[in-house]
Amino acid sequence: MNVSVAAINVSTFRDYYYHHRGSDQQQQQRDNDGDDANDDEPFYEFIKQPTHMVVVLTLAYAAVFLLAVVGNVLVVCVVCRNTSMHSVTNYFIVNLAVADLLVGFFCLPITLVANIVSGQITSKAYR
């Protein structure tokens, strides 16, 4: 019984692969075709977004990253340099700024790559 299930899964994968990729002759024709300027195919096979969406997402994430880094570094610098701002509340704000910096450094690039590779910009929970 397991052998037949495996055979079905392999044939289903093969049908799916050739359906989306095309035959070898079609792939060779696409490779030999010199007009790639009008193609709206992704850069690589694992990138599901079209080229213009990759550029838009990258610019948007870069803007958020830049603003997060500059704003949070300014908060940390202002509180550290002014001795009159050394209070428990301001230390808490510095702690939040450092946490936001870490989110910017670690979560934003991972989320950008996940959005580009998965092909989905929004989560399924919002649909």
Number of C-alpha atoms within 10 A of each C-alpha: 5 7 8 9 10 11 11 12 12 12 12 11 12 11 13 12 12 11 10 8 12 14 12 10 9 11 12 11 11 13 11 10 9 8 9 11 7 6 9 11 14 17 12 9 9 11 18 18 22 15 15 11 15 20 13 11 17 16 12 13 17 15 12 13 18 12 13 19 18 11 14 19 15 14 16 18 11 14 17 15 10 9 9 8 13 12 11 9 10 16 15 11 16 21 13 15 20 17 13 17 19 14 14 19 14 11 12 16 16 11 13 17 14 14 19 22 17 12 14 12 14 9 8 7 5 5 5
